[in-house]
Amino acid sequence: MTLIERIEQASAGLAVTALAAASSGGLWLVRRIFTNQKQIELMQQALEVRDQRRDEDREALAEVRQDVREMRGEIREILHRK
C-alpha cells in the first residue's frame, strides 16, 4: 500500500466516524428534548393536582371554621341560660 492509499482509507474512516458521531449526537438531542418535554408535562400535571387539593383544603378549612363559630355560639347560649 502506498501512502496515498492509506491516507484515503483513513480519511474515509474518519468521515464515517464523523457522520456516525453527528447522527448519534442528533438522536441524543432529539431524545433529550422529548424527555424534557415529558418531564415538563408531568410537572405541570402535578402542579395542577396540587392546586386542586389546596383549593379543596381551603374549602374544608372554611367549613371547619364555620362549624367552630356555630359551636361557640351554642356554647355561649347554653352558658347564658344558666
C-alpha positions, 0 to 999 in steps of 0.5 A: 500500500502506498501512502496515498492509499492509506491516507484515503482509507483513513480519511474515509474512516474518519468521515464515517466516524464523523457522520456516525458521531453527528447522527448519534449526537442528533438522536441524543438531542432529539431524545433529550428534548422529548424527555424534557418535554415529558418531564415538563408535562408531568410537572405541570400535571402535578402542579395542577393536582396540587392546586386542586387539593389546596383549593379543596383544603381551603374549602374544608378549612372554611367549613371547619371554621364555620362549624367552630363559630356555630359551636361557640355560639351554642356554647355561649347560649347554653352558658347564658341560660344558666 
